[in-house]
Amino acid sequence: MKQHALRTAMTLYQGGTLNLDTAARRAGVSPDRLRRAVDRLGTGAPSPTAETERTPVHAD
């Protein structure tokens, strides 16, 4: 279960949904461990200056 939480946190961090500290806390690991895991995958961290356009989501 912890590995699933780590992968989910990594995905949310890389996508810019969560910052490093929040993602690490949700995964139950230190921010350093989460950063190392992201670095090992080679996909990198989100750009701190990246702007994301919000898309409204409507329930059917």
Backbone as XML, in Angstrom:
<?xml version="1.0"?>
<chain id="A" units="angstrom">
  <residue number="1" name="MET">
    <atom name="N" x="0.824" y="-1.198" z="0.000"/>
    <atom name="CA" x="0.000" y="0.000" z="0.000"/>
    <atom name="C" x="0.865" y="1.259" z="0.000"/>
  </residue>
  <residue number="2" name="LYS">
    <atom name="N" x="1.981" y="1.218" z="0.702"/>
    <atom name="CA" x="2.818" y="2.401" z="0.772"/>
    <atom name="C" x="3.401" y="2.741" z="-0.600"/>
  </residue>
  <residue number="3" name="GLN">
    <atom name="N" x="3.728" y="1.718" z="-1.401"/>
    <atom name="CA" x="4.266" y="1.975" z="-2.725"/>
    <atom name="C" x="3.218" y="2.665" z="-3.606"/>
  </residue>
  <residue number="4" name="HIS">
    <atom name="N" x="1.971" y="2.251" z="-3.489"/>
    <atom name="CA" x="0.898" y="2.890" z="-4.246"/>
    <atom name="C" x="0.766" y="4.361" z="-3.829"/>
  </residue>
  <residue number="5" name="ALA">
    <atom name="N" x="0.840" y="4.619" z="-2.543"/>
    <atom name="CA" x="0.742" y="5.997" z="-2.048"/>
    <atom name="C" x="1.910" y="6.829" z="-2.563"/>
  </residue>
  <residue number="6" name="LEU">
    <atom name="N" x="3.091" y="6.234" z="-2.622"/>
    <atom name="CA" x="4.263" y="6.950" z="-3.124"/>
    <atom name="C" x="4.098" y="7.278" z="-4.606"/>
  </residue>
  <residue number="7" name="ARG">
    <atom name="N" x="3.645" y="6.323" z="-5.386"/>
    <atom name="CA" x="3.455" y="6.569" z="-6.821"/>
    <atom name="C" x="2.378" y="7.638" z="-7.055"/>
  </residue>
  <residue number="8" name="THR">
    <atom name="N" x="1.312" y="7.566" z="-6.292"/>
    <atom name="CA" x="0.247" y="8.570" z="-6.430"/>
    <atom name="C" x="0.776" y="9.949" z="-6.076"/>
  </residue>
  <residue number="9" name="ALA">
    <atom name="N" x="1.514" y="10.043" z="-4.977"/>
    <atom name="CA" x="2.080" y="11.326" z="-4.559"/>
    <atom name="C" x="3.047" y="11.866" z="-5.601"/>
  </residue>
  <residue number="10" name="MET">
    <atom name="N" x="3.851" y="10.982" z="-6.186"/>
    <atom name="CA" x="4.788" y="11.407" z="-7.219"/>
    <atom name="C" x="4.035" y="11.977" z="-8.428"/>
  </residue>
  <residue number="11" name="THR">
    <atom name="N" x="2.980" y="11.298" z="-8.813"/>
    <atom name="CA" x="2.185" y="11.756" z="-9.958"/>
    <atom name="C" x="1.562" y="13.115" z="-9.686"/>
  </residue>
  <residue number="12" name="LEU">
    <atom name="N" x="0.999" y="13.274" z="-8.497"/>
    <atom name="CA" x="0.370" y="14.553" z="-8.147"/>
    <atom name="C" x="1.406" y="15.665" z="-8.030"/>
  </residue>
  <residue number="13" name="TYR">
    <atom name="N" x="2.582" y="15.344" z="-7.521"/>
    <atom name="CA" x="3.651" y="16.337" z="-7.424"/>
    <atom name="C" x="4.154" y="16.730" z="-8.811"/>
  </residue>
  <residue number="14" name="GLN">
    <atom name="N" x="4.394" y="15.748" z="-9.653"/>
    <atom name="CA" x="4.899" y="16.024" z="-10.994"/>
    <atom name="C" x="3.890" y="16.803" z="-11.834"/>
  </residue>
  <residue number="15" name="GLY">
    <atom name="N" x="2.626" y="16.560" z="-11.597"/>
    <atom name="CA" x="1.593" y="17.276" z="-12.333"/>
    <atom name="C" x="1.320" y="18.668" z="-11.795"/>
  </residue>
  <residue number="16" name="GLY">
    <atom name="N" x="1.936" y="18.998" z="-10.668"/>
    <atom name="CA" x="1.758" y="20.319" z="-10.090"/>
    <atom name="C" x="0.523" y="20.455" z="-9.210"/>
  </residue>
  <residue number="17" name="THR">
    <atom name="N" x="-0.157" y="19.328" z="-8.951"/>
    <atom name="CA" x="-1.343" y="19.368" z="-8.100"/>
    <atom name="C" x="-0.968" y="19.583" z="-6.640"/>
  </residue>
  <residue number="18" name="LEU">
    <atom name="N" x="0.119" y="18.940" z="-6.200"/>
    <atom name="CA" x="0.597" y="19.067" z="-4.824"/>
    <atom name="C" x="2.024" y="19.582" z="-4.824"/>
  </residue>
  <residue number="19" name="ASN">
    <atom name="N" x="2.379" y="20.320" z="-3.776"/>
    <atom name="CA" x="3.777" y="20.713" z="-3.644"/>
    <atom name="C" x="4.548" y="19.548" z="-3.015"/>
  </residue>
  <residue number="20" name="LEU">
    <atom name="N" x="5.852" y="19.652" z="-2.959"/>
    <atom name="CA" x="6.704" y="18.558" z="-2.495"/>
    <atom name="C" x="6.362" y="18.120" z="-1.073"/>
  </residue>
  <residue number="21" name="ASP">
    <atom name="N" x="6.225" y="19.072" z="-0.166"/>
    <atom name="CA" x="5.962" y="18.726" z="1.235"/>
    <atom name="C" x="4.617" y="18.029" z="1.407"/>
  </residue>
  <residue number="22" name="THR">
    <atom name="N" x="3.594" y="18.516" z="0.752"/>
    <atom name="CA" x="2.265" y="17.919" z="0.873"/>
    <atom name="C" x="2.238" y="16.526" z="0.260"/>
  </residue>
  <residue number="23" name="ALA">
    <atom name="N" x="2.847" y="16.369" z="-0.896"/>
    <atom name="CA" x="2.887" y="15.062" z="-1.547"/>
    <atom name="C" x="3.640" y="14.058" z="-0.683"/>
  </residue>
  <residue number="24" name="ALA">
    <atom name="N" x="4.758" y="14.464" z="-0.120"/>
    <atom name="CA" x="5.542" y="13.571" z="0.731"/>
    <atom name="C" x="4.760" y="13.176" z="1.984"/>
  </residue>
  <residue number="25" name="ARG">
    <atom name="N" x="4.085" y="14.131" z="2.571"/>
    <atom name="CA" x="3.294" y="13.844" z="3.774"/>
    <atom name="C" x="2.195" y="12.840" z="3.465"/>
  </residue>
  <residue number="26" name="ARG">
    <atom name="N" x="1.519" y="13.017" z="2.334"/>
    <atom name="CA" x="0.448" y="12.085" z="1.958"/>
    <atom name="C" x="0.982" y="10.689" z="1.657"/>
  </residue>
  <residue number="27" name="ALA">
    <atom name="N" x="2.221" y="10.612" z="1.168"/>
    <atom name="CA" x="2.825" y="9.312" z="0.868"/>
    <atom name="C" x="3.437" y="8.671" z="2.108"/>
  </residue>
  <residue number="28" name="GLY">
    <atom name="N" x="3.599" y="9.461" z="3.164"/>
    <atom name="CA" x="4.199" y="8.933" z="4.390"/>
    <atom name="C" x="5.704" y="8.807" z="4.307"/>
  </residue>
  <residue number="29" name="VAL">
    <atom name="N" x="6.328" y="9.662" z="3.489"/>
    <atom name="CA" x="7.783" y="9.654" z="3.340"/>
    <atom name="C" x="8.298" y="11.076" z="3.522"/>
  </residue>
  <residue number="30" name="SER">
    <atom name="N" x="9.626" y="11.189" z="3.633"/>
    <atom name="CA" x="10.218" y="12.519" z="3.755"/>
    <atom name="C" x="10.233" y="13.196" z="2.388"/>
  </residue>
  <residue number="31" name="PRO">
    <atom name="N" x="10.253" y="14.516" z="2.385"/>
    <atom name="CA" x="10.356" y="15.227" z="1.105"/>
    <atom name="C" x="11.608" y="14.818" z="0.316"/>
  </residue>
  <residue number="32" name="ASP">
    <atom name="N" x="12.712" y="14.563" z="1.015"/>
    <atom name="CA" x="13.937" y="14.130" z="0.337"/>
    <atom name="C" x="13.739" y="12.792" z="-0.369"/>
  </residue>
  <residue number="33" name="ARG">
    <atom name="N" x="13.053" y="11.869" z="0.283"/>
    <atom name="CA" x="12.817" y="10.565" z="-0.336"/>
    <atom name="C" x="11.931" y="10.707" z="-1.573"/>
  </residue>
  <residue number="34" name="LEU">
    <atom name="N" x="10.901" y="11.521" z="-1.482"/>
    <atom name="CA" x="10.030" y="11.729" z="-2.635"/>
    <atom name="C" x="10.813" y="12.369" z="-3.779"/>
  </residue>
  <residue number="35" name="ARG">
    <atom name="N" x="11.626" y="13.353" z="-3.472"/>
    <atom name="CA" x="12.437" y="14.021" z="-4.506"/>
    <atom name="C" x="13.382" y="13.024" z="-5.174"/>
  </residue>
  <residue number="36" name="ARG">
    <atom name="N" x="14.027" y="12.155" z="-4.387"/>
    <atom name="CA" x="14.930" y="11.147" z="-4.962"/>
    <atom name="C" x="14.176" y="10.186" z="-5.871"/>
  </residue>
  <residue number="37" name="ALA">
    <atom name="N" x="12.977" y="9.798" z="-5.464"/>
    <atom name="CA" x="12.171" y="8.887" z="-6.279"/>
    <atom name="C" x="11.809" y="9.536" z="-7.611"/>
  </residue>
  <residue number="38" name="VAL">
    <atom name="N" x="11.445" y="10.806" z="-7.577"/>
    <atom name="CA" x="11.116" y="11.533" z="-8.804"/>
    <atom name="C" x="12.363" y="11.647" z="-9.687"/>
  </residue>
  <residue number="39" name="ASP">
    <atom name="N" x="13.490" y="11.954" z="-9.071"/>
    <atom name="CA" x="14.738" y="12.090" z="-9.829"/>
    <atom name="C" x="15.144" y="10.769" z="-10.483"/>
  </residue>
  <residue number="40" name="ARG">
    <atom name="N" x="14.923" y="9.653" z="-9.794"/>
    <atom name="CA" x="15.271" y="8.339" z="-10.347"/>
    <atom name="C" x="14.470" y="8.031" z="-11.601"/>
  </residue>
  <residue number="41" name="LEU">
    <atom name="N" x="13.227" y="8.481" z="-11.626"/>
    <atom name="CA" x="12.396" y="8.232" z="-12.801"/>
    <atom name="C" x="12.803" y="9.115" z="-13.981"/>
  </residue>
  <residue number="42" name="GLY">
    <atom name="N" x="13.474" y="10.214" z="-13.695"/>
    <atom name="CA" x="13.951" y="11.079" z="-14.748"/>
    <atom name="C" x="12.877" y="11.956" z="-15.375"/>
  </residue>
  <residue number="43" name="THR">
    <atom name="N" x="11.718" y="12.020" z="-14.755"/>
    <atom name="CA" x="10.646" y="12.841" z="-15.314"/>
    <atom name="C" x="10.675" y="14.252" z="-14.766"/>
  </residue>
  <residue number="44" name="GLY">
    <atom name="N" x="11.408" y="14.462" z="-13.705"/>
    <atom name="CA" x="11.586" y="15.806" z="-13.167"/>
    <atom name="C" x="10.421" y="16.319" z="-12.350"/>
  </residue>
  <residue number="45" name="ALA">
    <atom name="N" x="10.689" y="17.442" z="-11.748"/>
    <atom name="CA" x="9.692" y="18.111" z="-10.918"/>
    <atom name="C" x="8.994" y="19.176" z="-11.742"/>
  </residue>
  <residue number="46" name="PRO">
    <atom name="N" x="7.825" y="19.594" z="-11.292"/>
    <atom name="CA" x="7.121" y="20.652" z="-12.033"/>
    <atom name="C" x="7.888" y="21.958" z="-11.964"/>
  </residue>
  <residue number="47" name="SER">
    <atom name="N" x="7.760" y="22.751" z="-12.993"/>
    <atom name="CA" x="8.390" y="24.058" z="-13.020"/>
    <atom name="C" x="7.644" y="24.981" z="-12.068"/>
  </residue>
  <residue number="48" name="PRO">
    <atom name="N" x="8.354" y="25.686" z="-11.193"/>
    <atom name="CA" x="7.663" y="26.559" z="-10.239"/>
    <atom name="C" x="6.979" y="27.743" z="-10.904"/>
  </residue>
  <residue number="49" name="THR">
    <atom name="N" x="7.349" y="28.044" z="-12.144"/>
    <atom name="CA" x="6.743" y="29.171" z="-12.832"/>
    <atom name="C" x="5.697" y="28.730" z="-13.851"/>
  </residue>
  <residue number="50" name="ALA">
    <atom name="N" x="5.462" y="27.433" z="-13.936"/>
    <atom name="CA" x="4.502" y="26.944" z="-14.924"/>
    <atom name="C" x="3.091" y="27.391" z="-14.566"/>
  </residue>
  <residue number="51" name="GLU">
    <atom name="N" x="2.411" y="27.910" z="-15.533"/>
    <atom name="CA" x="1.022" y="28.318" z="-15.359"/>
    <atom name="C" x="0.137" y="27.227" z="-15.940"/>
  </residue>
  <residue number="52" name="THR">
    <atom name="N" x="-0.845" y="26.826" z="-15.203"/>
    <atom name="CA" x="-1.768" y="25.829" z="-15.711"/>
    <atom name="C" x="-3.137" y="26.464" z="-15.870"/>
  </residue>
  <residue number="53" name="GLU">
    <atom name="N" x="-3.759" y="26.160" z="-16.967"/>
    <atom name="CA" x="-5.085" y="26.683" z="-17.220"/>
    <atom name="C" x="-6.113" y="25.767" z="-16.552"/>
  </residue>
  <residue number="54" name="ARG">
    <atom name="N" x="-6.993" y="26.325" z="-15.789"/>
    <atom name="CA" x="-8.009" y="25.535" z="-15.105"/>
    <atom name="C" x="-9.147" y="25.262" z="-16.062"/>
  </residue>
  <residue number="55" name="THR">
    <atom name="N" x="-9.561" y="24.021" z="-16.071"/>
    <atom name="CA" x="-10.688" y="23.613" z="-16.891"/>
    <atom name="C" x="-11.880" y="23.345" z="-15.977"/>
  </residue>
  <residue number="56" name="PRO">
    <atom name="N" x="-12.990" y="24.008" z="-16.197"/>
    <atom name="CA" x="-14.152" y="23.753" z="-15.337"/>
    <atom name="C" x="-14.675" y="22.327" z="-15.551"/>
  </residue>
  <residue number="57" name="VAL">
    <atom name="N" x="-15.048" y="21.706" z="-14.453"/>
    <atom name="CA" x="-15.568" y="20.356" z="-14.507"/>
    <atom name="C" x="-17.017" y="20.412" z="-14.025"/>
  </residue>
  <residue number="58" name="HIS">
    <atom name="N" x="-17.897" y="19.849" z="-14.813"/>
    <atom name="CA" x="-19.323" y="19.879" z="-14.487"/>
    <atom name="C" x="-19.833" y="18.461" z="-14.298"/>
  </residue>
  <residue number="59" name="ALA">
    <atom name="N" x="-20.664" y="18.277" z="-13.314"/>
    <atom name="CA" x="-21.266" y="16.965" z="-13.089"/>
    <atom name="C" x="-22.398" y="16.755" z="-14.098"/>
  </residue>
  <residue number="60" name="ASP">
    <atom name="N" x="-22.547" y="15.534" z="-14.510"/>
    <atom name="CA" x="-23.638" y="15.201" z="-15.452"/>
    <atom name="C" x="-24.931" y="14.990" z="-14.722"/>
  </residue>
</chain>
